[in-house]
Amino acid sequence: MAQESPKNSAAEIPVTSNGQLEDSHEHSFNRDLKRSLPVGLGLSETKITSHGFDSTKEGVVEAGPFPGGRAQQKSGPVVLADEVKNPAMEKLELVRKWSLNTYKCTRQIISEKLGRGSRTVDLELEAQIDILRDNKKKYENILKLAQTLSTQLFQMVQTQRQLGDAFADLSLKSLELHEEFGYNADTQKLLAKNGETLLGAINFFIASVNTLVNKTIEDTLLTVKQYESARIEYDAYRTDLEELNLGPRDANTLPKIEQSQQLFQVHKEKYDKMRNDVSIKLKFLEENKVKVLHNQLVLFHNAIAAYFAGNQKQLEQTLKQFHIKLKTPGADAPSWLEEQ
C-alpha cells in the first residue's frame, strides 16, 4: 500500500500576510460563529477571546463593540443571559388563551341549546336561584307601585296644604263664614301634616326595599352569574376530556389528555368554589330578607292604618318605633326622611 510522503511540519503552519502565525482552530471558530450569528449582528460587533490548547482557562464570548482590534482576555465560563420577555408576545399568548376559552364555552352553550351537550345540574341550588329571580321581579313591582303611591300622596299633601291656606285666607275675609272656612282650613292642614308623616313612612319603606332589591339581591345575583359562567367552563373542559378519553391512547394523544385533565381539574375547583359561594350567599340573603321585609311590612301596615283611622298619635308613634325622623318641608334633600 502506498504510503504518504513525510512532510515538514513547518510547511503545515499557515502564515498571515504580516508574517504572524494564524491559529487554524481560531480561524475556523470565527468562521462558524459568523455563520451562526443572528441577522443584523456582525463580527464587527462581537469580541472573541480564546487561549492556547494548553491553557486551563476557558474562552469567553462577549457581545459589544470591538475595542480597536485589541482583544481583552477574561477567564470564566460562558454565561447566557435569560431571554428578555416580549410584552407583545405575552399579550398575544393571553389573547390566544382567552380566544380558546371563549370558543370552548361558546361551543358548550350552543351544544346545550341544541340539546346535544350535557350540562352539570345542581337541582336544589338552581331551584333556589329561580325562586330568587322570580321574587326579585315581584319586589321590583312592589317598589314601583310604592313609588307611585308616594308621588301621588306627595301631590295630595301639596294640594291639601294649598287648600288649607286658601280656606284660612277666606276665613279672615268672610266674617259671615269665618267659622266654616276656619274649620275646613284646620282640617286640611291636619290632613296635610298627617300626610307628610305617612309620606315619611312610605319613603322609608321604599328606601329599605330598594336597598334589598337593587343592592343585596343584585350582589347575590352577580355571584350567581359568576357561578353559571364557571359551570359552563367546567362542562366545556369536561366534555373535551371525555372526548379525548374516548379516542386512542398513544405518544401523541397522552400529553394532550394529561393537559386536558389538568385544565379540567382547575375549572372543577373553580366551579365547586363558586357553587359553595352561591349557597352561602343565598342562605344569608334569605335570613336578611326575612328580617328586613318583616320590619318594613309592619311599618307600612301600621302607618297606613293609623293615617286612614285619623289616629295622629298612633301615626307619629309608628315613626318613632322605627327611628324615622321627618325633615322640614322645603329642605334641600328631595326626601323627607332620614334614619337616625
Secondary structure, DSSP 8 states (H G I E B T S, - for coil): --------GGGGS-B-TTS-B--HHHHHHHHHHHHHS-TT--GGGEEEE---TT-SS--EEEES---TT------S----------HHHHHHHHHHHHHHHHHHHHHHHHHHHTT-S-----HHHHHHHHHHHHHHHHHHHHHHHHHHHHHHHHHHHHHHHHHHHHHHHHHHH-STTHHHHHHHHHHHHHHHHHHHHHHHHHHHHHHHHHHIIIIIIHHHHHHHHHHHHHHHHHHHHHHHHHHHHHS--STTHHHHHHHHHHHHHHHHHHHHHHHHHHHHHHHHHHHHHHHHHHHHHHHHHHHHHHHHTT-HHHHHHHHHHTTEEE--TT-SSS-SEEE-
